[in-house]
Amino acid sequence: MTASSLTLYTNPQSRGRIARWMMEEVGKPYETVSLAWGSGLKSPDYLALNPMGKVPALRHGKVIVTEVAAICAYLADAFPAAGLAPLSTSPLRGPYYRWLFFAAGPLESALSNKALGFVVPPEREAMMGYGRYDTTLDTLEGAVKAASPFLLGAQFSAADLYVGSHLMFGMQFGTIEKRPAFVDYAARLSSRPAYKRSNDLDNAMMAAKG
């Protein structure tokens, strides 16, 4: 499969922004299909790609990938020259998977419940993948404080992109406290040229929709 067979299905007011940033870090040409809320996401053609009727989705040749963490992991492995994932034989592969899926699982669940005002009863915390919201944020803060300058040390990876996106969104919308470690880490990530390009592209898409 070639890079030119890449298509991103997205909406600029969605998690598609994370996938867009990943596409820009990969640095290969791709087509963008913007889908409107409602009818666009529920059209028969799109539901054939993603029966959930949500964005983003990625088409790479005949391969369809949904779920943002999966899209990030897939692209990192499909285009290894971009250097967005450690080699499978590297000891860094473990921490890479750890933080990528920490953000996809415990962190996102904790933030979603926080946004909805749901507090897990203390006697039910063992049922939840994240246990307590505070514990989840404290764990993430420890990882970010140790980042030098990234989660894997000198190598920026898809894990930084995914974790950082959650931090930036969370601080913007008030579901994550603006702890100094979070603010500093987000500033390092948002200074990346690929992040700035992706942000400009999605903002232009929003402006075009009026």
Summary of the structure (lengths in Angstrom):
residues: 210
radius of gyration: 17.3
end to end distance: 35.7
largest distance: 51.8
contacts: 631
relative contact order: 0.14
helix: 58%
strand: 9%
